[in-house]
Amino acid sequence: MKTWWLPFTHAMNGIRQAMKEERHMKVHFTIGLIVLAVALYLPLTWMERAILCLTIGVVLSAEMFNTAFERTVDLVTEEWHPLAKAAKDIASGAVLVLALTSVAIALCIFVPYLVQ
């Protein structure tokens, strides 16, 4: 039983570390909580709520992947290198694309309820 629980413990440690050390993770998490609060307030369908939960989870996961990727690049090279910068910028850009897409999804879901 101990070996089954250990990976879960490591995963939770990773989530805690990302929340503690990464500013953008805190921002995404806070916005996610606000979106969930609005989703509970509005009379959304279960499918709309599920889409919002999935979107929030994917954005948080992407931010954690980006953090892990940036730390791996930092581990490999301490010197500035244009390829290391490009890799970090591209990973960060991927999170931005996903965050903007999630805003579009939230607007598609919320606006019809808010304009009524």
Phi, psi and omega in degrees: 000325181298319181289332178290323185280333186301312178300323177297319178297316178298319180297316179296323175298320178296318178296314179299317181295317178298317180294324183285321191255344187249115181301315182292330176296318178297319180296310180299319180296316180296315178297321177300318177296320178296315179299317178297321178297316178295320180297326178284330180285317182280154180278061181285159173283164178296328179291319178296318177295321179296319179297317179295317178298317178297317180298315179298315180298321180291319179296315179297319178296318179298320179296322178290321175299317180299316179298314179298319180296314180297320180291326177294318177298317179297326180291323184286321182219132176267343180273151176292134177218138183299327179289324177295318178297316180298317180299315179295317180295320180294316178297318178294321177297325178297320178294320178298316178301315180294319179296317178294323176296321179293326176296317179298318178298314180299318178296319178299325181278315187281320188304314179302326180282329184278336181271354180288000000 
